[in-house]
Amino acid sequence: MPAGYPCCVNRSLLAGPAGHPFHPLLVPLPIGAFISSLIFDILTRTRAQGLPYLVDGAYWLIGIGLIGALLAAVAGVVDLRAIPRRTPAFATACTHLTLNATTAVLFAAGYAWRAGDHVALDKTRWGQLALSAAAVALLIAAIWLGGTLTYRHGLRVTGHADHGPGATRRG
């Protein structure tokens, strides 16, 4: 069993469907929801009279993103436990986790801020838009580090020897 996984946990449950890790399967939902909410916020500012349905839509997208982020975080922490401590990959993973957690806190604050009046507004408030923009900037940095973990450090990537006979790898 790989290091970092508790002995009482069935490793096949953590590996995901067909051995694919769960974390990469879950992250597109919060990423798409958070970025789409920022786009909605920006679009509400493009019309003089605003676009109230997009203000409401941004609020709900943030809520969906927060739920997705929680699910992705659970799978990410499971993967983090398998990374050897005091390695460059572990340092990168900890920074990735910190950026994602900060992003989630900023979006949660924005969600709470919007909760009382998102239906009544025609345009997203400038402060709410700025908060979402800052959170998305952090999210982009976290995404970059997630890619670094996969493509530079090779975490949760199977090697050529792990494939069956006749399998090929694209370069």
Stockholm file with secondary structure:
# STOCKHOLM 1.0

chainA/1-171         MPAGYPCCVNRSLLAGPAGHPFHPLLVPLPIGAFISSLIFDILTRTRAQGLPYLVDGAYWLIGIGLIGALLAAVAGVVDLRAIPRRTPAFATACTHLTLNATTAVLFAAGYAWRAGDHVALDKTRWGQLALSAAAVALLIAAIWLGGTLTYRHGLRVTGHADHGPGATRRG
#=GR chainA/1-171 SS CCTTSCTTSCHHHHHCGGGCCHHHHHTHHHHHHHHHHHHHHHHHTSSTTCCHHHHHHHHHHHHHHHHHHHHHHHHHHHHHTTSCSSSHHHHHHHHHHHHHHHHHHHHHHHHHHHTTTTTTCSSCCHHHHHHHHHHHHHHHHHHHHHHHHHHTSCTTCCCGGGSCTTCCCCC
#=GC SS_cons         CCTTSCTTSCHHHHHCGGGCCHHHHHTHHHHHHHHHHHHHHHHHTSSTTCCHHHHHHHHHHHHHHHHHHHHHHHHHHHHHTTSCSSSHHHHHHHHHHHHHHHHHHHHHHHHHHHTTTTTTCSSCCHHHHHHHHHHHHHHHHHHHHHHHHHHTSCTTCCCGGGSCTTCCCCC
//
